[in-house]
Amino acid sequence: MHPIMAADLDHLPAVLEAARRSAERILAGLDERPAAHTTSSTGPHRALPEDGSGAQHALEQFLRRWEPGFSGSAGPRFLGFVTGGTTPAALVGDWLTGTLDQNVHAAAGSSAAELERETVGWLRELFGLDAGHSGAFVSGATMSNFVRLAIGREWLGEQAGVSVNQDGAAALGPIHVLSGTPHSSTYKALSMLGIGRNHLNTVPCLPGREAVDVEALERALTELDGRPAIVVANAGTVNTTDFDDLRALTALRERHPFWLHVDAAFGGFAALSPEHAPLVDGLNEADSLCIDLHKWLNVPYDSAIQFTRHRTLQTSVFGNWAAYLGTPADGTDFSQLTPENSRRLRALAAWFSLTAYGRVGHRTIVETNTALARRLADRISHTPGLRLLAPVRLNVVCFTLADNPTMDQLNALARTLTEAGEAFLTPTVYAGVPALRAAFSNWRTSLADADRVYDAVVEASGLTPN
């Protein structure tokens, strides 16, 4: 054994204790850590160490050079993107994930795969899905959408009597993908799958909405003259958390052949709240769906879940059989369900959080966040100089300055909030109007945080609070 490694092993309890104390300090200061940084002050990159200096010295270097510049993305006022934090139980699970370092492959001689199957079953129940849906963990919504669209592409091949996984996408010919307000990850997935970004045809949305106009979608499907398609529905759009009418889309399948994929990356969590569950009525009927867990489940990056009703097709796409793996051919091994053969046990952090807090605990996170979003929206709507651009349907507040702002003005406002360390909000464009969006999804965020964000926005805009 390398002598420095041997020394680290001898002193491992002390090094882990030092790391624990550092983590405790970071977590204790998370509420006041700057939500984000606009510049980096780490200095020039250093040369690769030749001999190394041991784990304790590496920890000291990290804490001195890098940790101060890390954002408060796990904290209560990081409202950009849709980023959750990490519940205490999920953190414990994540630490043990690295400690145990398990291979989830069925042939690895571990109970890890069974733990993941139990966790997948819990998540299926949490989101109101029946046993017809099978699932597996992936890194995030982008990879989840990739997996689902890959299976949808295989389904298109099945309708045409060809095998895409054997003969390639060229055997299928033109592929038709329809959506009202597709997330950027859908375009990325289409690019990776060889379908092509230009094969996504956007369908008109309802007036003043990001939800697809179902009548316009039916006209687009009718124009295909019976040719099968993929329809990407939204359960929670990025700008305004708008929801497609999933029941109406399901009814369309009685008249037109298409694969229904639902991007429910964070909107799927509406199922946890009785008030908002009607927004995802029909989610269970989807052919495939994606839900991001490092968003509203508040487990660490990276973690997402994908579900489908077509496991046989999934295995035909992602099957990986080799004698040394001893992989069963029945599609029960997770290496047959996603692009990754090797990955960490992402399920453990989710298992810990679900075990610790249950359905009610996670419902509380959703309901608290949605109430805080409404609070911020209400204060914005009553403030001269600010304008709410859309109703708050769930957890995202989309707003702008009142007097025809430019994108430069909104970028400057977002940068000012970041430089002050008070909040991290992301600029966007909604209905042609430059705007900011505040996405509430962190379990730590409180009423005081929502009001603090409002005060920071008002001050940075030079306005008078309501």
VENQUIRA-V487399 format. One record per residue. RES is the residue in one letter. SS is DSSP state (H for helix, E for strand, L for the rest). PSI is psi as a letter, one per 30 degrees, with the letter a starting at -180 (none if undefined). OMEGA is omega in whole degrees, -180 to 180 (none if undefined). Layout:
BEGIN
res=RES ss=SS psi=PSI omega=OMEGA
res=RES ss=SS psi=PSI omega=OMEGA
END
This chain:
BEGIN
res=M ss=L psi=k omega=177
res=H ss=L psi=k omega=-174
res=P ss=H psi=e omega=179
res=I ss=H psi=e omega=176
res=M ss=H psi=e omega=179
res=A ss=H psi=e omega=178
res=A ss=H psi=e omega=178
res=D ss=H psi=e omega=179
res=L ss=H psi=e omega=179
res=D ss=H psi=e omega=-176
res=H ss=L psi=g omega=-175
res=L ss=H psi=e omega=179
res=P ss=H psi=e omega=-180
res=A ss=H psi=e omega=179
res=V ss=H psi=e omega=179
res=L ss=H psi=e omega=178
res=E ss=H psi=e omega=177
res=A ss=H psi=e omega=177
res=A ss=H psi=e omega=179
res=R ss=H psi=e omega=179
res=R ss=H psi=e omega=178
res=S ss=H psi=e omega=179
res=A ss=H psi=e omega=179
res=E ss=H psi=e omega=178
res=R ss=H psi=e omega=-179
res=I ss=H psi=e omega=-179
res=L ss=H psi=e omega=180
res=A ss=H psi=f omega=-179
res=G ss=L psi=g omega=-173
res=L ss=H psi=e omega=-179
res=D ss=H psi=f omega=-177
res=E ss=H psi=f omega=177
res=R ss=L psi=k omega=177
res=P ss=L psi=k omega=-177
res=A ss=L psi=e omega=177
res=A ss=L psi=l omega=178
res=H ss=L psi=k omega=178
res=T ss=L psi=f omega=-179
res=T ss=L psi=l omega=177
res=S ss=L psi=k omega=-178
res=S ss=L psi=h omega=-176
res=T ss=L psi=f omega=-178
res=G ss=L psi=a omega=-178
res=P ss=L psi=l omega=177
res=H ss=L psi=k omega=-178
res=R ss=L psi=l omega=179
res=A ss=L psi=l omega=176
res=L ss=L psi=k omega=178
res=P ss=L psi=k omega=179
res=E ss=L psi=e omega=-175
res=D ss=L psi=f omega=-177
res=G ss=L psi=l omega=-175
res=S ss=L psi=g omega=175
res=G ss=L psi=l omega=-173
res=A ss=H psi=e omega=-179
res=Q ss=H psi=e omega=179
res=H ss=H psi=e omega=177
res=A ss=H psi=e omega=177
res=L ss=H psi=e omega=180
res=E ss=H psi=e omega=178
res=Q ss=H psi=e omega=-180
res=F ss=H psi=e omega=-178
res=L ss=H psi=e omega=-179
res=R ss=H psi=e omega=-173
res=R ss=H psi=e omega=-166
res=W ss=L psi=e omega=-173
res=E ss=H psi=e omega=-180
res=P ss=H psi=f omega=-179
res=G ss=H psi=f omega=178
res=F ss=L psi=k omega=-177
res=S ss=L psi=l omega=173
res=G ss=L psi=h omega=-176
res=S ss=L psi=f omega=176
res=A ss=L psi=g omega=-175
res=G ss=L psi=a omega=-167
res=P ss=L psi=f omega=-176
res=R ss=L psi=g omega=172
res=F ss=E psi=j omega=-172
res=L ss=L psi=g omega=176
res=G ss=L psi=l omega=-176
res=F ss=L psi=b omega=164
res=V ss=L psi=j omega=-171
res=T ss=L psi=j omega=174
res=G ss=L psi=a omega=174
res=G ss=L psi=b omega=178
res=T ss=L psi=j omega=177
res=T ss=L psi=l omega=179
res=P ss=H psi=e omega=-179
res=A ss=H psi=e omega=179
res=A ss=H psi=e omega=178
res=L ss=H psi=e omega=177
res=V ss=H psi=e omega=180
res=G ss=H psi=e omega=-179
res=D ss=H psi=e omega=176
res=W ss=H psi=e omega=-180
res=L ss=H psi=f omega=176
res=T ss=H psi=e omega=178
res=G ss=H psi=e omega=-179
res=T ss=H psi=e omega=-177
res=L ss=H psi=f omega=173
res=D ss=L psi=i omega=-174
res=Q ss=L psi=k omega=168
res=N ss=L psi=k omega=-175
res=V ss=L psi=f omega=-179
res=H ss=L psi=k omega=-177
res=A ss=H psi=f omega=-177
res=A ss=H psi=g omega=-174
res=A ss=H psi=g omega=177
res=G ss=L psi=h omega=-176
res=S ss=L psi=l omega=175
res=S ss=L psi=g omega=-176
res=A ss=H psi=e omega=-178
res=A ss=H psi=e omega=179
res=E ss=H psi=e omega=176
res=L ss=H psi=e omega=179
res=E ss=H psi=e omega=179
res=R ss=H psi=e omega=178
res=E ss=H psi=e omega=-179
res=T ss=H psi=e omega=176
res=V ss=H psi=e omega=178
res=G ss=H psi=e omega=177
res=W ss=H psi=e omega=-179
res=L ss=H psi=e omega=176
res=R ss=H psi=e omega=179
res=E ss=H psi=e omega=-178
res=L ss=H psi=e omega=-177
res=F ss=L psi=g omega=174
res=G ss=L psi=h omega=180
res=L ss=L psi=k omega=180
res=D ss=L psi=l omega=-175
res=A ss=L psi=f omega=177
res=G ss=L psi=f omega=179
res=H ss=L psi=k omega=171
res=S ss=E psi=l omega=-175
res=G ss=E psi=l omega=176
res=A ss=E psi=l omega=-179
res=F ss=E psi=k omega=173
res=V ss=E psi=a omega=-172
res=S ss=L psi=e omega=-177
res=G ss=L psi=a omega=-176
res=A ss=H psi=e omega=-180
res=T ss=H psi=e omega=179
res=M ss=H psi=e omega=177
res=S ss=H psi=e omega=177
res=N ss=H psi=e omega=178
res=F ss=H psi=e omega=-179
res=V ss=H psi=e omega=-177
res=R ss=H psi=e omega=-179
res=L ss=H psi=e omega=176
res=A ss=H psi=e omega=177
res=I ss=H psi=e omega=176
res=G ss=H psi=e omega=177
res=R ss=H psi=e omega=178
res=E ss=H psi=e omega=177
res=W ss=H psi=e omega=176
res=L ss=H psi=e omega=178
res=G ss=H psi=e omega=179
res=E ss=H psi=e omega=179
res=Q ss=H psi=e omega=-178
res=A ss=H psi=f omega=179
res=G ss=L psi=g omega=178
res=V ss=L psi=l omega=178
res=S ss=L psi=j omega=-179
res=V ss=H psi=e omega=-178
res=N ss=H psi=f omega=179
res=Q ss=H psi=e omega=-171
res=D ss=H psi=f omega=178
res=G ss=L psi=l omega=-177
res=A ss=H psi=f omega=-179
res=A ss=H psi=f omega=180
res=A ss=H psi=f omega=-175
res=L ss=L psi=f omega=-176
res=G ss=L psi=a omega=-177
res=P ss=L psi=k omega=179
res=I ss=L psi=k omega=-177
res=H ss=L psi=j omega=178
res=V ss=E psi=k omega=-176
res=L ss=E psi=k omega=178
res=S ss=E psi=l omega=179
res=G ss=L psi=e omega=-180
res=T ss=L psi=i omega=-175
res=P ss=L psi=k omega=174
res=H ss=L psi=l omega=-177
res=S ss=H psi=f omega=-180
res=S ss=H psi=f omega=176
res=T ss=H psi=e omega=176
res=Y ss=H psi=e omega=-179
res=K ss=H psi=e omega=179
res=A ss=H psi=e omega=179
res=L ss=H psi=e omega=177
res=S ss=H psi=e omega=-179
res=M ss=H psi=e omega=-177
res=L ss=L psi=f omega=-179
res=G ss=L psi=g omega=175
res=I ss=L psi=e omega=177
res=G ss=L psi=k omega=-180
res=R ss=H psi=e omega=-176
res=N ss=H psi=f omega=178
res=H ss=H psi=g omega=173
res=L ss=E psi=j omega=-180
res=N ss=E psi=j omega=179
res=T ss=E psi=k omega=-178
res=V ss=L psi=k omega=179
res=P ss=L psi=k omega=177
res=C ss=E psi=l omega=176
res=L ss=L psi=l omega=-179
res=P ss=L psi=k omega=178
res=G ss=L psi=g omega=-176
res=R ss=L psi=l omega=169
res=E ss=L psi=g omega=177
res=A ss=L psi=k omega=-176
res=V ss=E psi=k omega=173
res=D ss=L psi=j omega=-174
res=V ss=H psi=e omega=178
res=E ss=H psi=e omega=177
res=A ss=H psi=e omega=178
res=L ss=H psi=e omega=179
res=E ss=H psi=e omega=176
res=R ss=H psi=e omega=179
res=A ss=H psi=e omega=178
res=L ss=H psi=e omega=179
res=T ss=H psi=e omega=180
res=E ss=H psi=f omega=178
res=L ss=L psi=f omega=173
res=D ss=L psi=h omega=175
res=G ss=L psi=f omega=179
res=R ss=L psi=k omega=-178
res=P ss=L psi=l omega=-178
res=A ss=E psi=l omega=170
res=I ss=E psi=k omega=175
res=V ss=E psi=k omega=178
res=V ss=E psi=j omega=180
res=A ss=E psi=l omega=180
res=N ss=E psi=k omega=169
res=A ss=E psi=i omega=-178
res=G ss=L psi=j omega=177
res=T ss=L psi=l omega=-174
res=V ss=L psi=e omega=-173
res=N ss=L psi=e omega=-171
res=T ss=L psi=g omega=-174
res=T ss=L psi=h omega=175
res=D ss=L psi=l omega=-175
res=F ss=E psi=k omega=170
res=D ss=L psi=l omega=178
res=D ss=L psi=j omega=-173
res=L ss=H psi=e omega=177
res=R ss=H psi=e omega=180
res=A ss=H psi=e omega=179
res=L ss=H psi=e omega=177
res=T ss=H psi=e omega=179
res=A ss=H psi=e omega=179
res=L ss=H psi=f omega=-178
res=R ss=L psi=f omega=176
res=E ss=L psi=f omega=-177
res=R ss=L psi=f omega=-176
res=H ss=L psi=k omega=-180
res=P ss=L psi=j omega=173
res=F ss=E psi=l omega=174
res=W ss=E psi=k omega=-179
res=L ss=E psi=j omega=175
res=H ss=E psi=k omega=180
res=V ss=E psi=j omega=174
res=D ss=E psi=j omega=-178
res=A ss=L psi=h omega=-170
res=A ss=L psi=e omega=174
res=F ss=L psi=f omega=-180
res=G ss=H psi=f omega=178
res=G ss=H psi=f omega=-180
res=F ss=H psi=f omega=173
res=A ss=H psi=f omega=-180
res=A ss=H psi=f omega=-177
res=L ss=H psi=f omega=-175
res=S ss=L psi=k omega=178
res=P ss=L psi=e omega=180
res=E ss=L psi=e omega=-173
res=H ss=L psi=f omega=-178
res=A ss=H psi=e omega=178
res=P ss=H psi=f omega=179
res=L ss=H psi=f omega=-179
res=V ss=H psi=g omega=175
res=D ss=L psi=k omega=-176
res=G ss=L psi=f omega=-180
res=L ss=H psi=e omega=-178
res=N ss=H psi=f omega=-176
res=E ss=H psi=f omega=-177
res=A ss=L psi=l omega=172
res=D ss=L psi=e omega=179
res=S ss=E psi=l omega=177
res=L ss=E psi=l omega=-178
res=C ss=E psi=k omega=176
res=I ss=E psi=k omega=-178
res=D ss=E psi=k omega=-176
res=L ss=H psi=f omega=177
res=H ss=H psi=g omega=167
res=K ss=H psi=c omega=-168
res=W ss=H psi=f omega=173
res=L ss=L psi=f omega=178
res=N ss=L psi=h omega=168
res=V ss=L psi=l omega=-175
res=P ss=L psi=l omega=169
res=Y ss=L psi=k omega=-7
res=D ss=L psi=k omega=-176
res=S ss=L psi=k omega=173
res=A ss=E psi=l omega=179
res=I ss=E psi=k omega=174
res=Q ss=E psi=k omega=180
res=F ss=E psi=l omega=172
res=T ss=E psi=l omega=173
res=R ss=L psi=g omega=-171
res=H ss=L psi=i omega=-176
res=R ss=H psi=e omega=-180
res=T ss=H psi=e omega=176
res=L ss=H psi=e omega=-180
res=Q ss=H psi=e omega=-180
res=T ss=H psi=e omega=179
res=S ss=H psi=f omega=178
res=V ss=H psi=e omega=-169
res=F ss=H psi=g omega=-180
res=G ss=L psi=k omega=-178
res=N ss=L psi=j omega=-174
res=W ss=L psi=k omega=177
res=A ss=L psi=k omega=-176
res=A ss=L psi=e omega=-176
res=Y ss=L psi=f omega=179
res=L ss=L psi=f omega=-177
res=G ss=L psi=h omega=-173
res=T ss=L psi=k omega=176
res=P ss=L psi=k omega=-176
res=A ss=L psi=g omega=-176
res=D ss=L psi=g omega=177
res=G ss=L psi=g omega=-178
res=T ss=L psi=f omega=180
res=D ss=L psi=k omega=-175
res=F ss=H psi=f omega=178
res=S ss=H psi=f omega=178
res=Q ss=H psi=g omega=-171
res=L ss=L psi=f omega=-178
res=T ss=L psi=l omega=-180
res=P ss=L psi=f omega=-172
res=E ss=L psi=k omega=167
res=N ss=L psi=e omega=-178
res=S ss=L psi=k omega=177
res=R ss=L psi=l omega=179
res=R ss=L psi=l omega=-179
res=L ss=L psi=i omega=-178
res=R ss=L psi=f omega=-175
res=A ss=H psi=f omega=-171
res=L ss=H psi=e omega=179
res=A ss=H psi=e omega=178
res=A ss=H psi=e omega=179
res=W ss=H psi=e omega=179
res=F ss=H psi=e omega=-176
res=S ss=H psi=e omega=179
res=L ss=H psi=e omega=178
res=T ss=H psi=e omega=-175
res=A ss=H psi=e omega=-170
res=Y ss=H psi=f omega=175
res=G ss=H psi=a omega=180
res=R ss=H psi=e omega=-175
res=V ss=H psi=e omega=180
res=G ss=H psi=e omega=-179
res=H ss=H psi=e omega=173
res=R ss=H psi=e omega=179
res=T ss=H psi=e omega=177
res=I ss=H psi=e omega=-178
res=V ss=H psi=e omega=-176
res=E ss=H psi=e omega=176
res=T ss=H psi=e omega=-179
res=N ss=H psi=e omega=-179
res=T ss=H psi=e omega=177
res=A ss=H psi=e omega=179
res=L ss=H psi=e omega=176
res=A ss=H psi=e omega=178
res=R ss=H psi=e omega=178
res=R ss=H psi=e omega=180
res=L ss=H psi=e omega=-180
res=A ss=H psi=e omega=-180
res=D ss=H psi=e omega=-180
res=R ss=H psi=e omega=178
res=I ss=H psi=e omega=-177
res=S ss=H psi=f omega=180
res=H ss=L psi=g omega=-179
res=T ss=L psi=j omega=175
res=P ss=L psi=k omega=-178
res=G ss=L psi=f omega=175
res=L ss=E psi=l omega=-177
res=R ss=E psi=k omega=175
res=L ss=E psi=k omega=-175
res=L ss=L psi=f omega=-179
res=A ss=L psi=l omega=175
res=P ss=L psi=l omega=178
res=V ss=L psi=j omega=-179
res=R ss=L psi=f omega=-179
res=L ss=L psi=d omega=-171
res=N ss=L psi=g omega=-178
res=V ss=E psi=k omega=177
res=V ss=E psi=j omega=-180
res=C ss=E psi=j omega=-175
res=F ss=E psi=l omega=-179
res=T ss=E psi=l omega=172
res=L ss=E psi=l omega=-170
res=A ss=L psi=f omega=-169
res=D ss=L psi=i omega=173
res=N ss=L psi=i omega=-176
res=P ss=L psi=l omega=173
res=T ss=L psi=l omega=177
res=M ss=H psi=e omega=178
res=D ss=H psi=e omega=179
res=Q ss=H psi=e omega=-180
res=L ss=H psi=e omega=176
res=N ss=H psi=e omega=179
res=A ss=H psi=e omega=179
res=L ss=H psi=e omega=178
res=A ss=H psi=e omega=180
res=R ss=H psi=e omega=178
res=T ss=H psi=e omega=178
res=L ss=H psi=e omega=180
res=T ss=H psi=e omega=-179
res=E ss=H psi=e omega=178
res=A ss=L psi=f omega=-180
res=G ss=L psi=g omega=-173
res=E ss=L psi=e omega=-177
res=A ss=L psi=l omega=173
res=F ss=E psi=j omega=177
res=L ss=L psi=k omega=-178
res=T ss=E psi=k omega=175
res=P ss=E psi=l omega=177
res=T ss=E psi=a omega=173
res=V ss=E psi=k omega=179
res=Y ss=E psi=k omega=-178
res=A ss=L psi=h omega=178
res=G ss=L psi=g omega=-176
res=V ss=E psi=k omega=174
res=P ss=E psi=k omega=-172
res=A ss=E psi=l omega=170
res=L ss=E psi=l omega=178
res=R ss=E psi=k omega=177
res=A ss=E psi=j omega=-176
res=A ss=E psi=j omega=-179
res=F ss=L psi=j omega=178
res=S ss=L psi=g omega=-176
res=N ss=L psi=k omega=-177
res=W ss=L psi=f omega=-178
res=R ss=L psi=f omega=-171
res=T ss=L psi=k omega=-175
res=S ss=L psi=l omega=175
res=L ss=H psi=e omega=179
res=A ss=H psi=e omega=178
res=D ss=H psi=e omega=180
res=A ss=H psi=e omega=179
res=D ss=H psi=e omega=178
res=R ss=H psi=e omega=177
res=V ss=H psi=e omega=178
res=Y ss=H psi=e omega=-179
res=D ss=H psi=e omega=180
res=A ss=H psi=e omega=178
res=V ss=H psi=e omega=-179
res=V ss=H psi=e omega=-179
res=E ss=H psi=e omega=-179
res=A ss=H psi=f omega=180
res=S ss=H psi=f omega=-178
res=G ss=L psi=h omega=-176
res=L ss=L psi=l omega=177
res=T ss=L psi=k omega=-178
res=P ss=L psi=l omega=179
res=N ss=L psi=none omega=none
END
